[in-house]
Amino acid sequence: MSSQTAILGAGVMGETLLSGLVRAGRRVDHLLVGEKRPERARELEERYGVAVVGNVEAARRADTVALVVKPQDMADVLAEIAPELRPGQLLVSLAAGITTAFIESRVPAGVAVVRVMPNTPALVDEGMAAISPGSHCSEDHLAEAEALMGSVGKVLRIPERQQDAVTAISGSGPAYIFFVVESMIEAGVHLGLPRSTATDLVIQTLVGSAKMLRETGTHPTVLREQVTSPAGTTAAALRELEIHKVRAAFLAAMEAARDRSRALAEGS
């Protein structure tokens, strides 16, 4: 395990990662945060007891550097810290659409790079992170990236060419789920339920269904069939979803997200 880990970028995801590591038992004196805004730095120091320093100092002192910056800021941050980086050091990038090749071309040879696609349920320790190694990654480097992201959810290793598809599924995925929930709540109101009642019904149904999927390991088709009695209410509803081509709409939506992710990566 690397002795010093730095998190550059203390926005929502940066702080999520920091609090996850602290809860997972990572010693605070082994953590550094790179943050320029003085008031934000003070807030993090008070909340976590962690040392908040400049990006350059964080890169100099750390063995592992998590880059939790916006994709459009990545080139500038790399230019700033590159002089401090050294072979064998690990960079873990959480920036969407930024390839390991993009990062490797801007840092000294021999710096290990791991690309991560996280998602927002990391905020409640239910994240889904997909990680891909760059060209100088050892098993130890990958294991360290896994430990980092494992503090806030599940981690899968994937080849980097699959990252655009992962972005479309789990990266953007929470928004699709929230969209479905929103639609079901609106339908409940339309059917005469108070909004608060509809909200409670839909959210608990979602949580319960997700838990069934995870804990039973049963195929979703089987679970769906268990709810669908012949000529019953569920069958009537599902028939409407098929008529409105909801399955095809999901496929088209995720293809669009994948294509946009690809275009953003090429733009970088």
N, C-alpha and C positions, 0 to 999 in steps of 0.2 A: 504494500500500500504506500502511495506517495506520502511524504511527510508534510508537504505544504501544498494546499490547493487554493488557487485564486479564482474568484468569480468576477469577471469584468462585465459590468452592466448590472445595476441594481434596480431594474424595473420590476414588474410583477413576477416574471419568470425567474429572474435572478434571485429575488428574495425568496421565492418558492423553493428554489434549489438550496439556498442557504439554510432555510428553516428545516427543510427535509434532512439535510446532512447533520444538522445539530441534533434533531430528534433521533436520527439513526445512530447517534453516539460518536460522531466525529468530534474530536476535541477542538474547542474554539481557538486555541492557540496554534492549531494546524490549518486554520482558515484565514484567508485574506479577501477583502473586497476592494475592487477598483471602482471608485466613484468620485466624480469631479465636483458635484454640487455639495457645498459644505453642510447645508441643513439636512440633506438626505443622509450624508455620512454620519452626522451626529445621531440621527434617528436610529440608524442601523447599529451603531456602536452601543447605544443605550439599550436597544431591544435584544441584541444577541451577544454583546460583550466581545464582538469581533473587531479586529484591526481593519480600519478603512484607510486605504492609501491611494496614491495615484496609479494609473495603469502601468506606467513604466516600472515603478518599484514593485508592484504586484508581480509583473512578468519576471523581474530579476530574481525575486525571492522564491517563487513557486516552482514545484516540479510538474504540477498539472494546472493548466489555465483553461477555465471554462469561459468561452466567448458567448455571452448572452446579450449580444448587441443586434441592432436592426441590420438587415441585409445591406441597406444602402450606406451604413456606417462602417462596414467590415474592412474595406480597403484602407480607410483612414486609421482605424485602430491597429491594423496589422503593420502599417507604416510606422506608427508610433512605437510599437513594442518589439518589432523585428530585431533591432540592434541588441536587445537584451536576451533574445532567445538562443537556445543552444541545443545541439544534437542530443536526442534521448528525452528531451522535454516533451510533454504531451499537451496538445491543444485539442480541446473538445468544443466543436462549434454547434450552437443551437440555432443558427440563422438559416431560415428557410431559403432553399434555392442556391445556397453557396456551396460549390463543389469542393472536395478535398484538393483537387488540382489547383483551383483558384487560390486557396490558402497556401498550399505548398510552394507555389510560384512566388510567393511574397515573403517567405520566411527562410531562415538558413537551412541548408541541406541536412537531413537527418532528424529534423523535428517531426515527431509523430503527430498525425492529424486524424481525429475521429469526427465524423459528421453525424449529427443527431437530429431527428425530427421528433420533437416533443409534442404534447398537447395540453390544453388547459386543465383537464381533470387532475393534473399534477398538483394543483392547488389544494386538493383534498386527498392527496396521496393515492390517487387512482389513475395516475398518468399512464399513457402508452407511448413509450419511446422506442424508435427504431434507430439502431446505430450501424454505421458502415465505416470500415477502416480505410485510411488512405494508404499510400505506398510504403510507408516506413513504420507500420504498426506491428508491435510484438503482441503476443498473447497477453502479457502483463498490461500493456497499454489498453487493450480492449477490455480486460477485466476491470481496470480502474474506471474506464468510462461507464461500464456496466454498474459498478458500485455507486458511482455518482448519480446516475439516473434511477437506479434501483431504490434510492432513498425516497423517491416520490411516486413510485408505481412499478409497472412491469416494463421489461426491456427485451427487445428482440434484436438479434444480429441479422442484417440483410446485406446483400450486395448493393453497392451504391447505385447501380442502374435502376433499382426498384424504388429509389427514394421519391421520385415524382408520384408514383402510384400510392405510396404510403402517405404522402402529403394529402392526396385526394381522399384517402380512406380515414385515417385516424387523426391527421393534422387538422383538416377542416371538418372532420366527422362530428365533433360535438355540436357544431352549428346546425347540421342536418337534424340531429336528434332534438335540439331545442326548437327547431322549426316545426317538427312533427308534434312536439308537446304543445307548442303555441296553437297549432291548428286544432288539436284535440280539445284544448281548453275553450277555444272560440266555438267549436261545435257544441260543447256542453252548454255554453251560454245560450246558443241558438236553440237548443233543445229545452230551455227553460230552467237550467240550474243556476244558482248564484255563482258568480265568478270564483269566489273563494272555495266553494264546494267542488266545482269543476277542477280547480287547480290541485286541491288535495287528492282528488280521485286519480287524476292523470299522473301526478308525480309519483305517488306510491305505487301505481300500476307499473310505471317505468322501472322504478327501483326494484320492485319485486320480480319483474320479468327478467331484468338483467341478472339478478341474483340466481334465479332458476337456471338461466343459461350457463352461468359460471359454475354453480355448485353441483348441478346434475350432470353436466357434460353431455346432455342430450341434444341431438341435432335440432336446430330451430324448426325445421319442417315438422318433426315429430311433435314438438311442443305446440306448434300451431294447430296441428290436426287434433290434439287432445282437447283444445278449446272449441273446435268446430264440429258441432253436432249436425247430422244430416238435416237439411232444410231449416236450420235454426237461425238465430239472430246474427251470429258471427259469420255464417256462410253468406247471408244476405249482404253484410257489410263488405266482406272480402271480394264478393262478386263486383261490387261497385269500384273497389280499388283496382281490380283487374281491367274493368271497362275503361277506367281513366288512365290505364297504362302506367301505374305508379312504379312498377318494377323497371320499366324502360326509362322512366324519368330519372330514377336513381342512377341508372347506368350512364345516361347522358350527362347528368350533373357531375358525376365523378370523373368521366372522361374530360369534361370541360376544366375541372380543377387540375387534373393531371397535365393537360395541355398548357394551362396557365403557369403551372409550376415549372414545366419544361422551358417555356418562353422566358420566365424570370431568370432561370439558371443560365440560359444562353446569353441573356442580357448582361449578367454579371461578368 
